[in-house]
Structures are given as C-alpha cells and as structure tokens.
Amino acid sequence: MNGKEKLLYDIGVVSFVVVDLGLYLDTHPTDCKAMEYYNHYNHIRKQLMKEFSEKYYPLTMDMAECSKEWKWGMAPMPWEGECG
C-alpha cells in the first residue's frame, strides 16, 4: 500500500468511527465519554482530510482551498481506475 492508499484507508476507518459515534449519540445525547470520543476522532478525520487534500486533491468541496488554482474536480474519475 503506497502513501496515498494508506491515507485513504485511514480516512475511511476514521470516517466510519465518526459516523458510528454520531449514530450512537443520536440515541445517547448525554453520554459525555462518547462526545469526547466523537470530538477526538472528528479532529483526527479533519487532519487526515487536510493532509490528503494538500498532498493529492480534495475529497470534499470544503477541502478545496484556493490559493493559485481551483483543485476541486482534480480527482480521478471512477472509470479512470483509481477507485477500485
């Protein structure tokens, strides 16, 4: 697994944790420990997304910060073979 694939894998794992914790918090809104975990993993996810965006291309439009060129849409399309 190269660096790009590893980063995408890590983003996928952390994203799953964030979504799962969010669903748990929907039914347990006063669980302070779960909120701490959610905030912790959400912070990690944002860092990973930012790192990936800076090294390769933005995965979401809100990560497409403009400086010299608009990078949203620079990702390969699924039929270009990088999504499988």
Order of alpha helices (4+ residues) and beta strands (2+ residues): alpha-alpha
